[in-house]
Amino acid sequence: MRLNTKHLLTIRDLSPDEVRGLVARAAELKAGWPAGNRPRPLTDKVVALIFEKASTRTRVSFEVGVAQLGGRTIFMTNRDSQLGRSEPLKDTARVLSRYVDALVVRTFGQEVLTELTNYGSIPVVNALTDRYHPCQVLSDLLTVSEVKGRLEGLTYCWLGDGNNMAHSWLEAAAKLGLSLRLACPEGFQPDPGILAHARAQGAEVLLTDDPRQAIAGADVVNTDVWASMGQEDDADRRRRLFGGYTLDAKLLSLAAKDAMVLHCLPAHRGEEIAEEVLEGPQAQVWRQAENRLHMQKAILEALVG
């Protein structure tokens, strides 16, 4: 499939049919690989991975995905380039556009991606910013589709910080008309503008500070670390304020009996999620992590292939 957008900076860039199409294509690529159906649309293509934040799953899934599609990657951090030496982003964008075929960027500010798209001439993929994490939530939708057989008609629950993941779930809910409940402590709620946009687009969104209210009868339960990268100095305060938000067996018992549990990893056992839940039968986190590879391939094929 091809996308009508040149870049993937947020799920808002996609149409509802494109969201569903990426989920379907990722499922095809996943099923086709062991069967020997291995398209190589990135043959002779080079993708630059520009990572200002550390990564395991995102880096490996993109590097392996590009390789499986026939392309090559160049991995760059601030230490490996002029990015850490105050070269203007607009200069970097224009130069790299003459060397490589796409940029996959993991950084702090969303404005970094916007400037790269404004001055570059090649596709840019958001591999995580402080504001959004679209590739992760798209792969989570793939996981839900595999386990539940559908995306619509389910109740989704988010527990914890109203962070980049919560923002991308709000955008997914807006695109697909999902029922989404978010339980976030006071002061850690999602951006009001992103929340208002999701509701205006038809998403059924409940925002509460009571995790029990949010999880009651939920089909999909999602949580994340309480302190993300760059927030380490605030971790102790967050642990105190997020008391009661730990996804343990008692809290999970309030969800639907066949509820599935998602966590984008890394997980802090005993904080946002209990060991018994992470290692329990309802957890789909390892399938979820694997699906990053298949969704990255679907995205790259659609934008670059």
C-alpha positions as CSV (number, residue, x, y, z in Angstrom):
1,M,0.0,0.0,0.0
2,R,1.0,3.6,-0.4
3,L,0.1,6.5,2.0
4,N,-1.3,9.8,1.0
5,T,1.1,11.5,3.4
6,K,4.8,11.7,2.7
7,H,5.8,11.5,6.4
8,L,4.6,9.7,9.5
9,L,4.9,12.2,12.4
10,T,1.7,11.3,14.2
11,I,-1.3,9.0,13.7
12,R,-3.2,12.2,12.8
13,D,-1.3,12.1,9.5
14,L,-3.2,9.0,8.5
15,S,-6.7,8.4,7.4
16,P,-8.8,5.7,9.1
17,D,-8.4,3.5,6.1
18,E,-4.7,3.9,6.1
19,V,-4.5,3.0,9.8
20,R,-6.5,-0.2,9.1
21,G,-4.4,-0.8,5.9
22,L,-1.1,-0.6,7.8
23,V,-2.4,-3.1,10.4
24,A,-3.5,-5.5,7.6
25,R,-0.3,-5.1,5.7
26,A,1.8,-5.7,8.8
27,A,-0.1,-8.9,9.4
28,E,0.5,-10.0,5.8
29,L,4.2,-9.3,6.1
30,K,4.3,-11.2,9.4
31,A,2.6,-14.2,8.0
32,G,4.5,-14.2,4.7
33,W,8.1,-14.1,6.2
34,P,8.2,-17.7,7.5
35,A,6.3,-18.9,4.4
36,G,9.0,-17.5,2.1
37,N,7.0,-14.6,0.9
38,R,9.7,-11.9,1.4
39,P,9.2,-8.7,-0.7
40,R,12.3,-6.5,-1.0
41,P,10.9,-3.0,-1.9
42,L,13.8,-1.2,-0.2
43,T,16.5,-2.8,-2.5
44,D,19.2,-0.2,-3.1
45,K,17.6,2.1,-0.5
46,V,19.4,3.6,2.5
47,V,17.5,4.6,5.7
48,A,19.3,6.9,8.3
49,L,18.3,6.2,11.9
50,I,18.9,9.4,13.9
51,F,18.5,8.5,17.6
52,E,19.0,11.2,20.3
53,K,17.4,8.8,22.8
54,A,18.6,5.4,23.7
55,S,16.6,2.4,22.3
56,T,16.5,-1.4,22.2
57,R,13.2,-2.4,20.4
58,T,12.8,0.6,18.2
59,R,16.4,0.5,16.9
60,V,16.6,-3.2,16.4
61,S,13.1,-3.5,14.8
62,F,13.9,-0.7,12.3
63,E,17.3,-2.0,11.4
64,V,16.1,-5.6,11.0
65,G,13.0,-4.4,9.1
66,V,15.0,-2.4,6.6
67,A,17.4,-5.3,6.1
68,Q,14.5,-7.8,5.6
69,L,13.0,-5.4,3.0
70,G,16.3,-5.3,1.1
71,G,17.7,-2.0,2.3
72,R,20.5,-0.7,4.4
73,T,20.7,1.5,7.5
74,I,23.0,4.1,8.9
75,F,22.7,4.6,12.6
76,M,23.6,8.1,14.0
77,T,23.6,9.6,17.4
78,N,24.6,13.1,18.6
79,R,28.1,11.6,19.1
80,D,28.3,10.4,15.5
81,S,27.3,13.6,13.7
82,Q,27.0,17.3,13.7
83,L,23.7,17.0,15.5
84,G,25.5,17.3,18.8
85,R,27.6,20.3,17.6
86,S,24.8,22.8,17.0
87,E,24.6,22.5,13.2
88,P,21.2,23.9,12.2
89,L,18.6,21.2,11.6
90,K,17.6,22.7,8.3
91,D,21.1,22.2,7.1
92,T,21.2,18.6,8.3
93,A,17.8,17.9,6.6
94,R,18.9,19.3,3.2
95,V,22.2,17.4,3.3
96,L,20.9,14.1,4.3
97,S,18.1,14.3,1.7
98,R,20.9,14.1,-0.9
99,Y,22.5,11.0,0.7
100,V,19.7,8.7,2.0
101,D,16.1,7.8,1.1
102,A,14.4,8.3,4.5
103,L,15.0,9.4,8.0
104,V,13.8,7.5,11.1
105,V,14.1,9.9,14.1
106,R,13.9,9.3,17.8
107,T,14.3,12.6,19.7
108,F,12.9,14.8,22.4
109,G,10.9,17.6,20.8
110,Q,8.3,17.1,18.1
111,E,9.5,20.4,16.5
112,V,12.7,18.6,15.5
113,L,10.7,16.4,13.1
114,T,8.7,19.3,11.8
115,E,11.9,21.2,10.9
116,L,13.3,18.1,9.2
117,T,10.2,17.7,7.1
118,N,10.1,21.5,6.3
119,Y,13.6,21.5,4.8
120,G,14.2,18.0,3.7
121,S,12.9,16.2,0.7
122,I,12.7,12.6,1.9
123,P,10.2,10.8,4.2
124,V,10.6,11.2,7.9
125,V,9.3,8.7,10.4
126,N,8.7,9.5,14.1
127,A,10.4,6.7,16.1
128,L,9.4,8.5,19.3
129,T,9.2,12.0,20.6
130,D,8.2,13.3,24.0
131,R,4.8,14.1,22.4
132,Y,3.9,11.1,20.3
133,H,4.9,7.5,19.7
134,P,2.9,6.5,16.6
135,C,4.8,3.4,15.5
136,Q,4.3,1.8,18.9
137,V,0.6,2.4,19.0
138,L,0.2,1.2,15.4
139,S,1.9,-2.0,16.3
140,D,-0.2,-2.3,19.4
141,L,-3.3,-2.1,17.2
142,L,-1.8,-5.0,15.2
143,T,-1.5,-7.0,18.4
144,V,-5.1,-6.2,19.4
145,S,-6.3,-7.2,16.0
146,E,-4.5,-10.5,16.2
147,V,-5.7,-11.4,19.7
148,K,-9.3,-10.0,19.6
149,G,-10.0,-10.3,15.9
150,R,-11.1,-6.7,15.6
151,L,-10.3,-3.2,16.7
152,E,-13.7,-1.5,17.0
153,G,-16.3,-2.5,19.6
154,L,-13.7,-2.9,22.3
155,T,-13.0,-0.9,25.5
156,Y,-9.4,0.3,25.8
157,C,-7.9,1.4,29.1
158,W,-4.7,3.4,29.7
159,L,-3.2,3.5,33.2
160,G,-0.6,5.9,34.3
161,D,1.1,9.0,32.8
162,G,-0.7,11.0,30.1
163,N,2.5,10.8,28.0
164,N,3.4,10.3,24.4
165,M,1.8,6.8,24.3
166,A,-1.4,8.2,25.8
167,H,-1.4,10.9,23.1
168,S,-1.0,8.4,20.3
169,W,-3.7,6.2,21.7
170,L,-6.0,9.3,21.7
171,E,-5.2,9.9,18.1
172,A,-5.8,6.2,17.2
173,A,-9.1,6.4,19.1
174,A,-10.0,9.5,17.1
175,K,-9.2,7.8,13.7
176,L,-11.1,4.6,14.5
177,G,-13.9,5.8,16.8
178,L,-12.6,3.7,19.7
179,S,-13.8,3.8,23.3
180,L,-10.8,4.8,25.4
181,R,-10.5,5.3,29.1
182,L,-7.5,7.0,30.6
183,A,-6.6,7.0,34.3
184,C,-4.0,9.5,35.1
185,P,-3.0,11.3,38.4
186,E,-3.8,14.9,38.7
187,G,-1.0,16.9,37.0
188,F,-0.1,14.0,34.7
189,Q,-3.1,14.1,32.4
190,P,-2.7,14.2,28.6
191,D,-2.5,17.4,26.6
192,P,-5.9,19.1,26.7
193,G,-5.7,20.0,23.0
194,I,-5.0,16.4,21.9
195,L,-7.8,15.2,24.2
196,A,-10.3,17.7,22.8
197,H,-9.4,16.8,19.2
198,A,-9.9,13.1,19.8
199,R,-13.4,13.8,21.3
200,A,-14.2,16.2,18.4
201,Q,-13.4,13.5,15.9
202,G,-15.8,11.0,17.5
203,A,-13.7,9.1,20.0
204,E,-15.5,8.1,23.2
205,V,-12.9,9.2,25.8
206,L,-13.2,9.0,29.6
207,L,-10.5,10.8,31.6
208,T,-10.4,10.0,35.3
209,D,-7.9,9.8,38.2
210,D,-9.4,6.5,39.4
211,P,-7.7,3.5,37.8
212,R,-10.6,1.2,39.0
213,Q,-13.1,3.3,37.1
214,A,-11.0,3.2,33.9
215,I,-10.3,-0.6,34.0
216,A,-13.8,-1.8,34.9
217,G,-14.9,-4.2,32.1
218,A,-12.0,-3.1,29.8
219,D,-11.0,-5.5,27.0
220,V,-7.5,-4.0,26.4
221,V,-5.4,-2.8,29.4
222,N,-2.3,-0.8,28.6
223,T,0.3,0.7,30.9
224,D,3.8,2.2,30.7
225,V,6.6,3.3,32.9
226,W,5.9,6.2,35.3
227,A,9.1,8.1,34.5
228,S,10.2,8.1,30.9
229,M,13.6,8.9,29.5
230,G,14.6,12.4,30.5
231,Q,12.4,12.2,33.7
232,E,14.8,10.2,35.8
233,D,15.3,13.0,38.3
234,D,11.5,13.1,39.0
235,A,11.2,9.3,39.4
236,D,10.9,9.2,43.2
237,R,8.2,11.9,43.2
238,R,6.3,10.1,40.5
239,R,6.4,6.8,42.4
240,R,4.7,8.5,45.4
241,L,2.1,10.2,43.2
242,F,1.3,7.1,41.1
243,G,0.5,5.0,44.2
244,G,-2.6,2.9,43.4
245,Y,-1.9,2.8,39.7
246,T,0.1,-0.5,39.7
247,L,-1.5,-3.0,37.4
248,D,-1.6,-6.0,39.7
249,A,-3.8,-9.1,39.8
250,K,-6.4,-7.3,42.0
251,L,-6.7,-4.3,39.7
252,L,-6.7,-6.5,36.6
253,S,-9.6,-8.6,38.1
254,L,-11.9,-5.6,37.5
255,A,-11.3,-5.8,33.7
256,A,-13.1,-8.2,31.3
257,K,-12.3,-11.8,32.1
258,D,-10.5,-12.2,28.7
259,A,-8.8,-8.8,28.9
260,M,-5.4,-8.5,27.3
261,V,-2.5,-6.6,28.9
262,L,-0.1,-4.5,26.9
263,H,3.1,-2.8,27.9
264,C,5.5,-1.2,25.4
265,L,8.6,-2.0,27.6
266,P,10.9,-1.6,29.3
267,A,8.9,-2.7,32.3
268,H,9.6,-1.8,35.9
269,R,8.2,-4.8,37.7
270,G,6.5,-3.9,41.0
271,E,6.0,-0.3,39.9
272,E,3.6,0.2,37.0
273,I,3.0,-3.5,36.5
274,A,3.3,-6.5,38.8
275,E,5.5,-9.5,38.0
276,E,2.4,-11.8,38.2
277,V,0.6,-9.8,35.5
278,L,3.6,-9.2,33.2
279,E,4.4,-13.0,33.3
280,G,0.7,-14.0,33.4
281,P,-1.5,-15.5,30.7
282,Q,-3.3,-12.3,29.9
283,A,-0.1,-10.4,29.0
284,Q,0.6,-10.0,25.3
285,V,3.8,-7.9,25.7
286,W,6.1,-10.3,23.9
287,R,3.8,-10.6,20.9
288,Q,3.5,-6.8,21.1
289,A,7.3,-6.3,21.1
290,E,7.6,-8.7,18.1
291,N,5.0,-6.8,16.2
292,R,7.1,-3.7,16.2
293,L,9.2,-5.3,13.5
294,H,6.3,-6.1,11.3
295,M,4.6,-2.7,11.6
296,Q,7.9,-0.9,11.0
297,K,8.2,-2.9,7.8
298,A,4.7,-1.9,6.7
299,I,5.4,1.7,7.4
300,L,8.7,1.7,5.5
301,E,7.2,-0.1,2.6
302,A,4.3,2.4,2.4
303,L,6.5,5.5,2.6
304,V,9.8,4.5,1.0
305,G,9.4,1.2,-1.0
